[in-house]
Amino acid sequence: MEHEYLFPLLLKVAKSDTQAFENLYKATKGQMYAVVLKMLKSQELAEEATQEAFVKIWYNASSYREGQGTVLTWMISIARYRALDTIRYKKVRKEEVLDSDYVDSNQSMFEQDSINQNKLDVCMLELENPQRQAIHLAFFDGLSHAEVVQCLDTPLGTIKSWIRRGLQSLKRCLAL
């Protein structure tokens, strides 16, 4: 449903239609910003990364290929890559996304988060591919169950089962 609305807009954006871009922006800015904010944990950085993602979408709208997922999934992946670029930039410059006093006083907490992230990565790899894809789309890309259904072209009940069973497996794996 959402794809049927966004796809024609993106086609018009590829032809430099500013009104279509404005409509695309209004329809997707909330979801894109939410994904980026979750990653960066800073409103200022999230706003900047989201804006950069939309600029990239404006210039690269013609590179979208319909068979590679929905328009929203494609756009969110661009936003996620912008957020990852921001994180990498900050690490290279020894800057932190959070206040440096906070980081210094909570260094062990951040080290523990890194360990937990590594463990989560390992546990995600242990999941069956359909479960991993569904969980990734729902939790890392911020898609609704209905959007995951569209991306994976699978019935809603199956998607919900994959996510539920996958989360149960992750919970068991992370508890070890």
RONUDREN-429568 format. One line per field, with one value per residue (C-alpha): residue number from 1; residue in three letters; chain; z, x negated, y. Coordinates in steps of 0.02 Angstrom, whole numbers, plus 50000, padded with zeros to 5 digits. Each point is the difference from the previous one (the first is absolute). Example, Ala and Ser with C-alpha at 12.3 -4.5 7.8 and 13.67 -1.06 7.14 Angstrom:
BEGIN
pos: [1;2]
code: [ALA;SER]
unit: [A;A]
c3: [50390;49967]
c1: [49385;49931]
c2: [49775;50172]
END
This chain:
BEGIN
pos: [1;2;3;4;5;6;7;8;9;10;11;12;13;14;15;16;17;18;19;20;21;22;23;24;25;26;27;28;29;30;31;32;33;34;35;36;37;38;39;40;41;42;43;44;45;46;47;48;49;50;51;52;53;54;55;56;57;58;59;60;61;62;63;64;65;66;67;68;69;70;71;72;73;74;75;76;77;78;79;80;81;82;83;84;85;86;87;88;89;90;91;92;93;94;95;96;97;98;99;100;101;102;103;104;105;106;107;108;109;110;111;112;113;114;115;116;117;118;119;120;121;122;123;124;125;126;127;128;129;130;131;132;133;134;135;136;137;138;139;140;141;142;143;144;145;146;147;148;149;150;151;152;153;154;155;156;157;158;159;160;161;162;163;164;165;166;167;168;169;170;171;172;173;174;175;176]
code: [MET;GLU;HIS;GLU;TYR;LEU;PHE;PRO;LEU;LEU;LEU;LYS;VAL;ALA;LYS;SER;ASP;THR;GLN;ALA;PHE;GLU;ASN;LEU;TYR;LYS;ALA;THR;LYS;GLY;GLN;MET;TYR;ALA;VAL;VAL;LEU;LYS;MET;LEU;LYS;SER;GLN;GLU;LEU;ALA;GLU;GLU;ALA;THR;GLN;GLU;ALA;PHE;VAL;LYS;ILE;TRP;TYR;ASN;ALA;SER;SER;TYR;ARG;GLU;GLY;GLN;GLY;THR;VAL;LEU;THR;TRP;MET;ILE;SER;ILE;ALA;ARG;TYR;ARG;ALA;LEU;ASP;THR;ILE;ARG;TYR;LYS;LYS;VAL;ARG;LYS;GLU;GLU;VAL;LEU;ASP;SER;ASP;TYR;VAL;ASP;SER;ASN;GLN;SER;MET;PHE;GLU;GLN;ASP;SER;ILE;ASN;GLN;ASN;LYS;LEU;ASP;VAL;CYS;MET;LEU;GLU;LEU;GLU;ASN;PRO;GLN;ARG;GLN;ALA;ILE;HIS;LEU;ALA;PHE;PHE;ASP;GLY;LEU;SER;HIS;ALA;GLU;VAL;VAL;GLN;CYS;LEU;ASP;THR;PRO;LEU;GLY;THR;ILE;LYS;SER;TRP;ILE;ARG;ARG;GLY;LEU;GLN;SER;LEU;LYS;ARG;CYS;LEU;ALA;LEU]
unit: [A;A;A;A;A;A;A;A;A;A;A;A;A;A;A;A;A;A;A;A;A;A;A;A;A;A;A;A;A;A;A;A;A;A;A;A;A;A;A;A;A;A;A;A;A;A;A;A;A;A;A;A;A;A;A;A;A;A;A;A;A;A;A;A;A;A;A;A;A;A;A;A;A;A;A;A;A;A;A;A;A;A;A;A;A;A;A;A;A;A;A;A;A;A;A;A;A;A;A;A;A;A;A;A;A;A;A;A;A;A;A;A;A;A;A;A;A;A;A;A;A;A;A;A;A;A;A;A;A;A;A;A;A;A;A;A;A;A;A;A;A;A;A;A;A;A;A;A;A;A;A;A;A;A;A;A;A;A;A;A;A;A;A;A;A;A;A;A;A;A;A;A;A;A;A;A]
c3: [50000;50052;49857;49875;50064;50019;49840;49880;50106;49988;49811;49991;50116;49880;49870;50119;50051;50156;50049;49995;50107;50127;50008;50016;50139;50095;49985;50060;50106;50166;49972;49930;50142;50130;49931;49994;50173;50073;49927;50041;50163;49961;49927;49916;49918;49953;49916;49903;49946;49949;49898;49915;49963;49914;49897;49947;49958;49894;49898;49991;49980;49828;50073;50094;49929;50037;50023;50142;50133;50034;49976;50188;50032;49871;50076;50178;49947;49930;50165;50099;49896;50030;50188;49992;49905;50139;50133;49904;49976;50185;50045;49878;50076;50177;50025;50086;49953;50185;50117;50038;50191;49992;49894;50114;50155;49919;49897;50072;49953;49819;50001;50064;49861;49873;50072;49998;49819;49949;50087;49915;49831;50033;50058;49847;49888;50087;49946;49844;49855;49992;50186;49989;49852;50084;50164;49911;49899;50150;50134;49911;49851;50101;49882;50055;49985;49845;49920;50040;49916;49843;50003;50021;49904;50138;50095;50158;50113;49938;50027;50178;50034;49931;50107;50157;49983;49951;50152;50111;49926;50024;50181;50032;49911;50090;50169;49979]
c1: [50000;49867;49889;50139;50001;49812;49941;50086;49934;49823;50017;50049;49856;49883;50062;49962;50182;49984;50184;49983;49843;50093;50140;49874;49911;50162;50052;49835;49906;50067;49948;49831;49963;50053;49879;49856;50037;50000;49827;49921;50089;49981;50138;49878;49900;50159;50075;49839;49985;50184;49980;49845;50096;50139;49871;49926;50175;50032;49843;50011;50187;49971;49887;50144;50046;50175;49952;49879;50131;50121;49962;50006;49876;49883;50016;49974;49844;49930;50041;49918;49842;49996;50015;49861;49891;50031;49951;49842;49955;50017;49894;49861;49993;50006;50162;50145;50182;50035;49927;49817;50022;50141;49897;49848;50103;50090;49861;50029;50183;49951;49876;50138;50116;49865;49987;50190;50006;49871;50099;50160;49911;49945;50174;50080;49888;50064;50179;50075;49990;50189;50004;49844;50070;50168;49921;49876;50137;50114;49876;49849;50087;50154;50128;50174;50057;50100;49845;49899;50138;49978;49810;49993;50159;50057;50166;50020;50021;49837;49908;50066;49948;49826;49978;50071;49896;49846;50016;50020;49841;49908;50057;49935;49836;49970;50036;49854]
c2: [50000;50125;49944;50038;50180;50025;49917;50123;50144;49932;49983;50183;50048;49911;50126;50146;50031;50108;49981;49811;50013;50108;49870;49858;50096;50031;49818;49925;50127;49933;49821;50048;50119;49870;49871;50124;50071;49825;49972;50168;50043;50185;50108;50118;49861;49906;50153;50028;49818;49993;50159;49928;49840;50098;50095;49834;49935;50156;49972;49810;49969;49926;49864;49918;49830;49938;49817;50040;50039;50140;50184;50028;49858;50075;50173;49938;49906;50163;50086;49860;50013;50188;49967;49870;50123;50127;49873;49953;50183;50033;49849;50048;50173;49928;50094;49920;50013;50031;50130;49959;50017;49876;49881;50010;49966;49855;49920;49827;50013;50035;49857;49886;50064;49954;49825;49984;50061;49870;49865;50059;49994;49820;49950;50081;49894;49843;50037;49925;50122;50041;50037;50107;50098;50030;50055;50112;50086;50021;50052;50072;50079;50049;49923;49949;49820;50050;50075;49844;49898;50106;49991;49812;49961;49883;49986;50104;49847;49928;50165;50012;49820;50028;50155;49919;49842;50099;50112;49847;49926;50166;50007;49823;50036;50164;49921;49879]
END
